[in-house]
């Protein structure tokens, strides 16, 4: 957890941020060409990882997916894989947009609350 906090001590924004990171890892692992047992191992380790470790996993998995996508483009017979990557990318972008919308709504609530106290 962020700074050793329990889930009950995290703010809504921090929880939304963590959820977005976890969703990103899951989508990247879904799109990955890693064997299923390796994906399962990463998911098992995820709750025990620090945010820095999660960020490194995201970066490595993004690179792996990008390299696999480039390799798949060279082989038209891998069209199913390309479609899977595109679908995963679309799901990820939708989740990020949803998380951004939620974070902005939370910030607006905080601004509204601050405005009431300033009055």
Buried (B, 14 or more C-beta within 10 A) or exposed (E): BEEEEEEEEBEEEBBBBBBBBBBBBBBBBBBBBBEEEEBEEBEEEBEEBEEEEBBEBBEEBBEBBEEBBEEBEEEEEBEEBBEBBEEBBEBBEEBBEBBEEBBEEBEEEEEEEEEEEEE
